[in-house]
Amino acid sequence: MPTTQPLEDGPFFHGTRAILRPGDRLTAGRPSNYRPEVVMNHVYFTALLDGAGLAAELAAHLGPDGSEPHVYVVEPTGPFEDDPNVTDKKFPGNPTRSFRTSEPLVVVEEVTEWTRLTPEALATWAERLTVMRETKAEIIN
């Protein structure tokens, strides 16, 4: 159940391969980057810049050739909750400071300085995602 009390003060970040502009809204109802057959009921974001960078790298890696990773500062427009895919269901607490909302996120600005994955780290993550897809790992949606 989403909370009306802020879990974090922000700033908040979203990583993607999409090219966005300030004022754009990110909304639920799109396919998962990790399991495209699953339409997501939430938009995901984090209070960790490097966490958004990881999501951006993976989204670009899984996208069409030539996809580039982008990280944005975002603001939630409504209540949000801890992301159960990486919190109490799988890890104690919320060490990744990851959240989700069914309400739109508004793009504030693009962040151009964030830690990029090494080719080796990206390959390791890509391997993990392949295993998740092949085993039909559960996405708590």
C-alpha positions as CSV (number, residue, x, y, z in Angstrom):
1,M,0.0,0.0,0.0
2,P,1.5,3.4,-1.0
3,T,2.2,5.8,1.7
4,T,1.2,9.5,1.9
5,Q,4.2,10.2,4.1
6,P,7.5,10.7,2.2
7,L,9.8,7.7,2.6
8,E,12.7,9.9,1.4
9,D,13.2,13.5,0.7
10,G,15.1,12.9,-2.6
11,P,16.5,13.9,-4.9
12,F,15.1,11.0,-6.9
13,F,16.5,9.5,-10.1
14,H,15.2,7.3,-13.0
15,G,17.4,5.5,-15.4
16,T,16.2,4.6,-18.9
17,R,17.1,4.5,-22.6
18,A,14.4,7.0,-23.4
19,I,15.3,10.6,-24.4
20,L,13.2,12.8,-22.2
21,R,12.9,16.6,-21.6
22,P,12.1,18.5,-18.4
23,G,8.3,18.4,-17.8
24,D,7.9,15.0,-19.5
25,R,5.9,12.5,-17.4
26,L,6.8,8.9,-16.9
27,T,3.7,6.7,-16.5
28,A,2.9,3.2,-15.6
29,G,1.5,0.8,-18.2
30,R,4.6,0.1,-20.2
31,P,6.4,-3.2,-20.8
32,S,9.1,-4.2,-18.3
33,N,12.7,-3.7,-19.6
34,Y,13.5,-7.0,-18.1
35,R,10.5,-9.1,-19.1
36,P,8.8,-7.3,-22.0
37,E,5.7,-9.6,-21.9
38,V,4.9,-8.0,-18.4
39,V,3.1,-4.6,-18.5
40,M,4.2,-2.7,-15.4
41,N,1.6,-1.2,-13.0
42,H,4.2,1.1,-11.5
43,V,7.0,3.5,-12.4
44,Y,10.3,2.8,-10.6
45,F,12.8,5.3,-9.2
46,T,15.6,5.5,-6.7
47,A,17.3,7.9,-4.4
48,L,20.7,6.6,-5.5
49,L,22.3,8.1,-8.6
50,D,24.3,5.0,-9.3
51,G,21.2,2.8,-9.0
52,A,19.5,4.8,-11.7
53,G,22.7,4.6,-13.7
54,L,22.6,0.8,-13.5
55,A,18.9,0.8,-14.6
56,A,19.8,3.1,-17.5
57,E,22.7,0.9,-18.6
58,L,20.6,-2.2,-18.5
59,A,17.7,-0.6,-20.4
60,A,20.1,0.6,-23.1
61,H,21.7,-2.8,-23.3
62,L,18.4,-4.6,-23.7
63,G,17.1,-2.0,-26.2
64,P,17.5,-1.7,-29.9
65,D,21.1,-1.3,-31.3
66,G,22.3,2.2,-30.7
67,S,20.3,2.7,-27.5
68,E,22.0,5.0,-25.0
69,P,21.5,5.2,-21.3
70,H,20.1,8.3,-19.7
71,V,19.6,9.3,-16.0
72,Y,17.1,11.9,-15.0
73,V,16.2,13.7,-11.8
74,V,12.5,13.1,-11.3
75,E,9.7,14.1,-8.9
76,P,6.9,11.8,-7.9
77,T,3.4,13.4,-8.3
78,G,1.7,11.1,-5.8
79,P,2.2,8.5,-3.2
80,F,5.0,5.9,-3.5
81,E,6.2,2.8,-1.7
82,D,9.4,0.8,-1.3
83,D,10.0,-1.4,-4.4
84,P,9.1,-4.9,-3.2
85,N,11.3,-6.4,-5.9
86,V,14.4,-5.3,-4.1
87,T,13.3,-4.7,-0.5
88,D,11.6,-6.7,2.2
89,K,10.5,-9.5,-0.1
90,K,14.1,-10.2,-1.2
91,F,16.4,-8.1,1.0
92,P,15.9,-6.6,4.5
93,G,14.9,-3.0,4.5
94,N,15.5,-0.9,1.4
95,P,19.3,-0.8,0.9
96,T,18.9,0.2,-2.8
97,R,16.6,3.1,-1.8
98,S,14.3,2.0,-4.6
99,F,10.7,3.0,-4.9
100,R,7.7,2.6,-7.1
101,T,4.5,4.6,-7.8
102,S,1.4,4.2,-9.9
103,E,1.3,8.0,-10.3
104,P,3.5,9.8,-12.9
105,L,7.0,10.9,-12.3
106,V,7.9,14.4,-13.7
107,V,11.3,14.8,-15.3
108,V,13.2,17.7,-13.8
109,E,16.5,17.4,-15.7
110,E,19.0,15.0,-17.1
111,V,22.1,14.0,-15.1
112,T,25.1,13.6,-17.3
113,E,27.7,12.8,-14.6
114,W,27.1,9.3,-13.1
115,T,29.2,6.2,-12.8
116,R,29.1,4.0,-15.9
117,L,29.4,0.2,-15.7
118,T,32.6,-1.4,-17.0
119,P,32.1,-3.8,-19.9
120,E,32.7,-6.7,-17.6
121,A,30.1,-5.5,-15.0
122,L,27.5,-4.9,-17.8
123,A,28.2,-8.5,-19.1
124,T,27.7,-9.9,-15.6
125,W,24.4,-8.0,-15.3
126,A,23.2,-9.1,-18.7
127,E,23.9,-12.7,-17.8
128,R,21.9,-12.3,-14.6
129,L,19.0,-10.9,-16.6
130,T,19.1,-13.7,-19.1
131,V,18.9,-16.2,-16.3
132,M,15.9,-14.2,-14.8
133,R,14.1,-14.2,-18.1
134,E,14.8,-17.9,-18.8
135,T,13.6,-19.0,-15.4
136,K,10.6,-16.5,-15.6
137,A,11.7,-14.9,-12.3
138,E,8.8,-13.2,-10.6
139,I,8.3,-9.5,-11.0
140,I,6.2,-8.2,-8.1
141,N,3.9,-6.0,-10.1
